[in-house]
Amino acid sequence: KNIKDAYVFIGQVNLRELNFNESLKNFNAALMLDSRDKESLIGIASVYIELEKSKDALEYASKGVSLYPRVVEFRLHEAFIYENMLRQYEVALVKY
């Protein structure tokens, strides 16, 4: 397809292999080419969840919700972060 899709694919492979630094590098490269790329935003949020960086994870999940309000995966990431990482249960309930 194109170079952005290649970066996204490699980022997803890196994420599955728990190679978080390389995953971030590839997802960010894809975002440089398309700042609204859904898969990269979800991927980066997922990496930060795995790294237990709640603030960074929430930033990307929330950006995804803003850009793509009908994509449920972003909302689920947000709710997960509020529930399991930030322990803000009332906020999590609203997000679910």
BARO-64089 format. One record per residue: residue in three letters; z, x negated, y of N, C-alpha, C in turn. Coordinates in Angstrom, 1 decimal. Atoms other than C-alpha are relative to their C-alpha. Layout:
BEGIN
<code = ALA	n_up = Z	n_east = X	n_north = Y	ca_up = Z	ca_east = X	ca_north = Y	c_up = Z	c_east = X	c_north = Y>
...
END
This chain:
BEGIN
<code = LYS	n_up = 0.0	n_east = -0.8	n_north = -1.2	ca_up = 0.0	ca_east = 0.0	ca_north = 0.0	c_up = 0.0	c_east = -0.9	c_north = 1.2>
<code = ASN	n_up = -0.1	n_east = 0.9	n_north = -1.2	ca_up = 1.3	ca_east = -2.3	ca_north = 2.8	c_up = 1.2	c_east = -0.9	c_north = -0.1>
<code = ILE	n_up = -1.1	n_east = 1.0	n_north = 0.1	ca_up = 3.7	ca_east = -5.1	ca_north = 3.5	c_up = 1.3	c_east = 0.6	c_north = 0.1>
<code = LYS	n_up = -1.3	n_east = -0.7	n_north = -0.1	ca_up = 6.5	ca_east = -2.7	ca_north = 4.6	c_up = 0.4	c_east = 0.5	c_north = -1.3>
<code = ASP	n_up = -0.4	n_east = -0.5	n_north = 1.3	ca_up = 6.4	ca_east = -1.0	ca_north = 1.2	c_up = 0.4	c_east = -1.1	c_north = -0.9>
<code = ALA	n_up = -0.4	n_east = 1.1	n_north = 0.9	ca_up = 6.6	ca_east = -4.4	ca_north = -0.5	c_up = 1.4	c_east = -0.5	c_north = 0.3>
<code = TYR	n_up = -1.4	n_east = 0.3	n_north = -0.4	ca_up = 9.7	ca_east = -5.3	ca_north = 1.5	c_up = 1.0	c_east = 1.0	c_north = -0.5>
<code = VAL	n_up = -0.9	n_east = -1.0	n_north = 0.5	ca_up = 11.3	ca_east = -2.0	ca_north = 0.6	c_up = 0.2	c_east = -0.1	c_north = -1.5>
<code = PHE	n_up = -0.1	n_east = 0.1	n_north = 1.5	ca_up = 10.5	ca_east = -2.4	ca_north = -3.1	c_up = 0.8	c_east = -1.2	c_north = -0.4>
<code = ILE	n_up = -0.7	n_east = 1.2	n_north = 0.3	ca_up = 11.8	ca_east = -5.9	ca_north = -3.2	c_up = 1.5	c_east = 0.2	c_north = 0.4>
<code = GLY	n_up = -1.3	n_east = -0.3	n_north = -0.4	ca_up = 14.9	ca_east = -4.8	ca_north = -1.3	c_up = 0.7	c_east = 0.9	c_north = -1.0>
<code = GLN	n_up = -0.6	n_east = -0.8	n_north = 1.0	ca_up = 15.5	ca_east = -2.1	ca_north = -3.9	c_up = 0.3	c_east = -0.7	c_north = -1.3>
<code = VAL	n_up = -0.2	n_east = 0.9	n_north = 1.2	ca_up = 15.1	ca_east = -4.6	ca_north = -6.7	c_up = 1.2	c_east = -0.9	c_north = 0.2>
<code = ASN	n_up = -1.2	n_east = 0.8	n_north = -0.3	ca_up = 17.6	ca_east = -6.9	ca_north = -5.0	c_up = 1.3	c_east = 0.8	c_north = 0.0>
<code = LEU	n_up = -1.2	n_east = -0.8	n_north = 0.1	ca_up = 20.0	ca_east = -4.1	ca_north = -4.6	c_up = 0.5	c_east = 0.3	c_north = -1.4>
<code = ARG	n_up = -0.3	n_east = -0.2	n_north = 1.5	ca_up = 19.8	ca_east = -3.2	ca_north = -8.3	c_up = 0.6	c_east = -1.2	c_north = -0.6>
<code = GLU	n_up = -0.5	n_east = 1.2	n_north = 0.6	ca_up = 20.4	ca_east = -6.8	ca_north = -9.1	c_up = 1.3	c_east = -0.5	c_north = 0.7>
<code = LEU	n_up = -1.2	n_east = 0.4	n_north = -0.8	ca_up = 23.4	ca_east = -6.9	ca_north = -6.7	c_up = -0.1	c_east = -1.2	c_north = 0.8>
<code = ASN	n_up = 0.2	n_east = 1.1	n_north = -0.9	ca_up = 21.8	ca_east = -9.5	ca_north = -4.6	c_up = -0.1	c_east = 0.5	c_north = 1.4>
<code = PHE	n_up = -0.1	n_east = -0.8	n_north = -1.2	ca_up = 23.0	ca_east = -8.0	ca_north = -1.4	c_up = -0.6	c_east = -0.7	c_north = 1.2>
<code = ASN	n_up = 0.6	n_east = 0.7	n_north = -1.2	ca_up = 22.0	ca_east = -10.7	ca_north = 1.1	c_up = -1.5	c_east = 0.1	c_north = 0.0>
<code = GLU	n_up = 1.4	n_east = -0.1	n_north = 0.1	ca_up = 18.4	ca_east = -10.7	ca_north = -0.1	c_up = -0.5	c_east = 1.4	c_north = 0.2>
<code = SER	n_up = 0.3	n_east = -1.4	n_north = -0.2	ca_up = 18.4	ca_east = -6.9	ca_north = -0.2	c_up = 0.0	c_east = 0.3	c_north = 1.5>
<code = LEU	n_up = -0.1	n_east = -0.3	n_north = -1.5	ca_up = 19.5	ca_east = -6.7	ca_north = 3.5	c_up = -1.2	c_east = -0.7	c_north = 0.7>
<code = LYS	n_up = 1.1	n_east = 0.7	n_north = -0.6	ca_up = 16.9	ca_east = -9.3	ca_north = 4.4	c_up = -1.3	c_east = 0.8	c_north = -0.1>
<code = ASN	n_up = 1.2	n_east = -0.7	n_north = 0.3	ca_up = 14.1	ca_east = -7.3	ca_north = 2.8	c_up = 0.0	c_east = 1.4	c_north = 0.7>
<code = PHE	n_up = 0.0	n_east = -1.3	n_north = -0.7	ca_up = 15.2	ca_east = -3.9	ca_north = 4.1	c_up = -0.1	c_east = -0.2	c_north = 1.5>
<code = ASN	n_up = 0.1	n_east = 0.2	n_north = -1.4	ca_up = 15.6	ca_east = -5.3	ca_north = 7.6	c_up = -1.4	c_east = -0.4	c_north = 0.4>
<code = ALA	n_up = 1.4	n_east = 0.3	n_north = -0.3	ca_up = 12.1	ca_east = -6.8	ca_north = 7.4	c_up = -0.9	c_east = 1.2	c_north = 0.0>
<code = ALA	n_up = 0.7	n_east = -1.3	n_north = 0.0	ca_up = 10.8	ca_east = -3.4	ca_north = 6.5	c_up = 0.2	c_east = 0.8	c_north = 1.3>
<code = LEU	n_up = -0.4	n_east = -0.7	n_north = -1.3	ca_up = 12.7	ca_east = -1.9	ca_north = 9.5	c_up = -0.7	c_east = -0.6	c_north = 1.2>
<code = MET	n_up = 0.7	n_east = 0.6	n_north = -1.1	ca_up = 11.1	ca_east = -4.4	ca_north = 11.8	c_up = -1.5	c_east = 0.5	c_north = 0.1>
<code = LEU	n_up = 1.4	n_east = -0.6	n_north = 0.0	ca_up = 7.7	ca_east = -2.9	ca_north = 10.8	c_up = 0.0	c_east = 1.5	c_north = 0.2>
<code = ASP	n_up = -0.1	n_east = -1.5	n_north = -0.3	ca_up = 8.9	ca_east = 0.7	ca_north = 10.9	c_up = 1.5	c_east = 0.3	c_north = 0.1>
<code = SER	n_up = -1.4	n_east = -0.1	n_north = -0.3	ca_up = 12.3	ca_east = 1.3	ca_north = 12.5	c_up = 0.5	c_east = 1.4	c_north = -0.6>
<code = ARG	n_up = -0.4	n_east = -1.3	n_north = 0.6	ca_up = 12.4	ca_east = 4.8	ca_north = 10.9	c_up = -0.2	c_east = 0.2	c_north = -1.5>
<code = ASP	n_up = 0.2	n_east = -0.1	n_north = 1.5	ca_up = 11.8	ca_east = 3.9	ca_north = 7.3	c_up = 1.2	c_east = 0.5	c_north = -0.7>
<code = LYS	n_up = -1.1	n_east = -0.6	n_north = 0.7	ca_up = 13.9	ca_east = 6.2	ca_north = 5.2	c_up = 0.6	c_east = -0.8	c_north = -1.1>
<code = GLU	n_up = -0.5	n_east = 0.8	n_north = 1.2	ca_up = 14.2	ca_east = 4.0	ca_north = 2.1	c_up = 0.8	c_east = -1.2	c_north = 0.5>
<code = SER	n_up = -0.7	n_east = 1.2	n_north = -0.5	ca_up = 15.3	ca_east = 1.0	ca_north = 4.2	c_up = 1.3	c_east = 0.4	c_north = 0.6>
<code = LEU	n_up = -1.2	n_east = -0.5	n_north = -0.5	ca_up = 17.9	ca_east = 3.0	ca_north = 6.0	c_up = 1.0	c_east = 0.3	c_north = -1.1>
<code = ILE	n_up = -0.9	n_east = -0.4	n_north = 1.1	ca_up = 19.3	ca_east = 4.4	ca_north = 2.8	c_up = 0.4	c_east = -1.3	c_north = -0.7>
<code = GLY	n_up = -0.3	n_east = 1.2	n_north = 0.7	ca_up = 19.1	ca_east = 1.0	ca_north = 1.2	c_up = 1.1	c_east = -0.9	c_north = 0.7>
<code = ILE	n_up = -1.0	n_east = 0.8	n_north = -0.8	ca_up = 21.0	ca_east = -0.8	ca_north = 4.0	c_up = 1.4	c_east = 0.7	c_north = -0.1>
<code = ALA	n_up = -1.3	n_east = -0.7	n_north = 0.1	ca_up = 23.7	ca_east = 1.9	ca_north = 4.0	c_up = 0.6	c_east = -0.2	c_north = -1.4>
<code = SER	n_up = -0.5	n_east = 0.2	n_north = 1.3	ca_up = 24.0	ca_east = 1.5	ca_north = 0.2	c_up = 0.5	c_east = -1.4	c_north = -0.2>
<code = VAL	n_up = -0.5	n_east = 1.4	n_north = 0.1	ca_up = 24.3	ca_east = -2.3	ca_north = 0.5	c_up = 1.4	c_east = -0.1	c_north = 0.7>
<code = TYR	n_up = -1.3	n_east = 0.1	n_north = -0.7	ca_up = 27.1	ca_east = -1.9	ca_north = 3.1	c_up = 1.1	c_east = 0.7	c_north = -0.7>
<code = ILE	n_up = -1.0	n_east = -0.7	n_north = 0.8	ca_up = 28.9	ca_east = 0.6	ca_north = 0.9	c_up = 0.4	c_east = -0.9	c_north = -1.1>
<code = GLU	n_up = -0.4	n_east = 0.9	n_north = 1.1	ca_up = 28.8	ca_east = -1.9	ca_north = -2.0	c_up = 0.8	c_east = -1.2	c_north = 0.5>
<code = LEU	n_up = -0.8	n_east = 1.1	n_north = -0.6	ca_up = 30.1	ca_east = -4.6	ca_north = 0.3	c_up = 1.3	c_east = 0.4	c_north = 0.7>
<code = GLU	n_up = -1.2	n_east = -0.6	n_north = -0.6	ca_up = 32.8	ca_east = -2.2	ca_north = 1.5	c_up = 0.1	c_east = -0.3	c_north = 1.5>
<code = LYS	n_up = 0.1	n_east = 0.1	n_north = -1.4	ca_up = 31.7	ca_east = -2.5	ca_north = 5.1	c_up = -0.3	c_east = 1.4	c_north = 0.5>
<code = SER	n_up = 0.1	n_east = -1.4	n_north = -0.3	ca_up = 32.4	ca_east = 1.1	ca_north = 6.1	c_up = -0.7	c_east = 0.2	c_north = 1.4>
<code = LYS	n_up = 0.6	n_east = -0.2	n_north = -1.3	ca_up = 31.5	ca_east = 0.7	ca_north = 9.8	c_up = -1.5	c_east = -0.1	c_north = 0.0>
<code = ASP	n_up = 1.4	n_east = 0.3	n_north = 0.0	ca_up = 28.1	ca_east = -0.8	ca_north = 9.1	c_up = -0.7	c_east = 1.1	c_north = -0.9>
<code = ALA	n_up = 0.6	n_east = -1.0	n_north = 0.9	ca_up = 27.4	ca_east = 1.7	ca_north = 6.2	c_up = -0.1	c_east = 1.3	c_north = 0.8>
<code = LEU	n_up = 0.0	n_east = -1.2	n_north = -0.7	ca_up = 28.3	ca_east = 4.6	ca_north = 8.4	c_up = -1.1	c_east = 0.0	c_north = 1.1>
<code = GLU	n_up = 1.0	n_east = 0.2	n_north = -1.0	ca_up = 26.0	ca_east = 3.3	ca_north = 11.2	c_up = -1.4	c_east = 0.4	c_north = -0.5>
<code = TYR	n_up = 1.4	n_east = -0.2	n_north = 0.6	ca_up = 22.9	ca_east = 3.4	ca_north = 8.9	c_up = -0.1	c_east = 1.4	c_north = -0.6>
<code = ALA	n_up = 0.0	n_east = -1.4	n_north = 0.5	ca_up = 23.9	ca_east = 6.7	ca_north = 7.2	c_up = -0.2	c_east = 1.0	c_north = 1.1>
<code = SER	n_up = 0.1	n_east = -0.9	n_north = -1.1	ca_up = 24.4	ca_east = 8.4	ca_north = 10.5	c_up = -1.3	c_east = -0.1	c_north = 0.7>
<code = LYS	n_up = 1.3	n_east = 0.1	n_north = -0.6	ca_up = 21.2	ca_east = 7.0	ca_north = 11.9	c_up = -1.0	c_east = 0.8	c_north = -0.8>
<code = GLY	n_up = 0.9	n_east = -0.8	n_north = 0.9	ca_up = 19.4	ca_east = 8.5	ca_north = 8.9	c_up = 0.2	c_east = 1.5	c_north = 0.2>
<code = VAL	n_up = -0.3	n_east = -1.4	n_north = -0.2	ca_up = 21.1	ca_east = 11.9	ca_north = 9.4	c_up = -0.7	c_east = 0.4	c_north = 1.3>
<code = SER	n_up = 0.6	n_east = -0.3	n_north = -1.3	ca_up = 19.9	ca_east = 11.8	ca_north = 13.0	c_up = -1.5	c_east = 0.1	c_north = -0.1>
<code = LEU	n_up = 1.4	n_east = 0.0	n_north = 0.1	ca_up = 16.4	ca_east = 10.9	ca_north = 12.2	c_up = -0.6	c_east = 1.0	c_north = -1.0>
<code = TYR	n_up = 0.4	n_east = -0.9	n_north = 1.1	ca_up = 16.1	ca_east = 13.0	ca_north = 9.0	c_up = 1.1	c_east = 1.0	c_north = -0.4>
<code = PRO	n_up = -1.1	n_east = -0.9	n_north = 0.3	ca_up = 18.5	ca_east = 15.9	ca_north = 9.1	c_up = -0.1	c_east = 0.8	c_north = -1.3>
<code = ARG	n_up = 0.2	n_east = -0.8	n_north = 1.2	ca_up = 17.0	ca_east = 17.5	ca_north = 6.0	c_up = 0.1	c_east = -0.9	c_north = -1.3>
<code = VAL	n_up = -0.1	n_east = 0.9	n_north = 1.1	ca_up = 17.3	ca_east = 14.4	ca_north = 3.8	c_up = 1.5	c_east = -0.1	c_north = -0.5>
<code = VAL	n_up = -1.4	n_east = -0.1	n_north = 0.4	ca_up = 20.5	ca_east = 15.1	ca_north = 1.8	c_up = 0.6	c_east = -1.3	c_north = -0.3>
<code = GLU	n_up = -0.6	n_east = 1.3	n_north = 0.4	ca_up = 21.0	ca_east = 11.5	ca_north = 0.6	c_up = 0.8	c_east = -0.6	c_north = 1.2>
<code = PHE	n_up = -0.7	n_east = 0.6	n_north = -1.1	ca_up = 22.0	ca_east = 10.4	ca_north = 4.1	c_up = 1.3	c_east = 0.7	c_north = 0.2>
<code = ARG	n_up = -1.2	n_east = -0.7	n_north = -0.2	ca_up = 24.5	ca_east = 13.2	ca_north = 4.4	c_up = 1.0	c_east = -0.3	c_north = -1.1>
<code = LEU	n_up = -0.9	n_east = 0.3	n_north = 1.1	ca_up = 25.9	ca_east = 12.4	ca_north = 1.0	c_up = 0.6	c_east = -1.4	c_north = 0.2>
<code = HIS	n_up = -0.5	n_east = 1.3	n_north = -0.3	ca_up = 26.3	ca_east = 8.7	ca_north = 2.0	c_up = 1.1	c_east = 0.1	c_north = 1.1>
<code = GLU	n_up = -1.0	n_east = -0.2	n_north = -1.1	ca_up = 28.1	ca_east = 9.8	ca_north = 5.2	c_up = 1.3	c_east = 0.6	c_north = -0.6>
<code = ALA	n_up = -1.2	n_east = -0.7	n_north = 0.5	ca_up = 30.5	ca_east = 12.1	ca_north = 3.3	c_up = 0.7	c_east = -1.0	c_north = -0.9>
<code = PHE	n_up = -0.6	n_east = 0.9	n_north = 0.8	ca_up = 31.1	ca_east = 9.4	ca_north = 0.7	c_up = 0.8	c_east = -1.1	c_north = 0.8>
<code = ILE	n_up = -0.7	n_east = 1.1	n_north = -0.9	ca_up = 32.0	ca_east = 6.8	ca_north = 3.4	c_up = 1.3	c_east = 0.6	c_north = 0.6>
<code = TYR	n_up = -1.2	n_east = -0.7	n_north = -0.6	ca_up = 34.4	ca_east = 9.3	ca_north = 5.1	c_up = 1.1	c_east = 0.2	c_north = -1.0>
<code = GLU	n_up = -1.0	n_east = -0.3	n_north = 1.0	ca_up = 36.0	ca_east = 10.3	ca_north = 1.9	c_up = 0.6	c_east = -1.2	c_north = -0.7>
<code = ASN	n_up = -0.5	n_east = 1.1	n_north = 0.8	ca_up = 36.3	ca_east = 7.1	ca_north = -0.1	c_up = 0.3	c_east = -1.3	c_north = 0.7>
<code = MET	n_up = -0.2	n_east = 1.3	n_north = -0.7	ca_up = 36.2	ca_east = 4.3	ca_north = 2.4	c_up = 0.9	c_east = 0.2	c_north = 1.2>
<code = LEU	n_up = -0.8	n_east = -0.2	n_north = -1.2	ca_up = 37.7	ca_east = 5.7	ca_north = 5.6	c_up = 1.2	c_east = 1.0	c_north = -0.2>
<code = ARG	n_up = -1.1	n_east = -0.9	n_north = 0.3	ca_up = 40.0	ca_east = 8.3	ca_north = 3.9	c_up = 0.2	c_east = 1.1	c_north = 1.0>
<code = GLN	n_up = 0.0	n_east = -1.1	n_north = -1.0	ca_up = 39.1	ca_east = 10.9	ca_north = 6.5	c_up = -0.5	c_east = 1.2	c_north = -0.7>
<code = TYR	n_up = 0.3	n_east = -1.0	n_north = 1.0	ca_up = 39.1	ca_east = 13.8	ca_north = 4.1	c_up = -0.6	c_east = 1.3	c_north = 0.7>
<code = GLU	n_up = 0.5	n_east = -1.2	n_north = -0.7	ca_up = 38.6	ca_east = 16.6	ca_north = 6.7	c_up = -1.4	c_east = -0.2	c_north = 0.5>
<code = VAL	n_up = 1.3	n_east = 0.3	n_north = -0.5	ca_up = 35.6	ca_east = 14.9	ca_north = 8.2	c_up = -1.0	c_east = 0.0	c_north = -1.2>
<code = ALA	n_up = 0.8	n_east = 0.0	n_north = 1.2	ca_up = 34.2	ca_east = 14.3	ca_north = 4.7	c_up = -0.4	c_east = 1.4	c_north = -0.5>
<code = LEU	n_up = 0.3	n_east = -1.4	n_north = 0.4	ca_up = 34.5	ca_east = 18.0	ca_north = 3.8	c_up = -1.1	c_east = 0.6	c_north = 0.9>
<code = VAL	n_up = 1.0	n_east = -0.5	n_north = -0.9	ca_up = 32.5	ca_east = 18.9	ca_north = 6.9	c_up = -1.4	c_east = -0.6	c_north = -0.4>
<code = LYS	n_up = 1.3	n_east = 0.7	n_north = 0.3	ca_up = 29.8	ca_east = 16.4	ca_north = 5.9	c_up = -0.6	c_east = 0.5	c_north = -1.3>
<code = TYR	n_up = 0.6	n_east = -0.5	n_north = 1.3	ca_up = 29.5	ca_east = 17.7	ca_north = 2.3	c_up = -0.5	c_east = 1.4	c_north = 0.3>
END
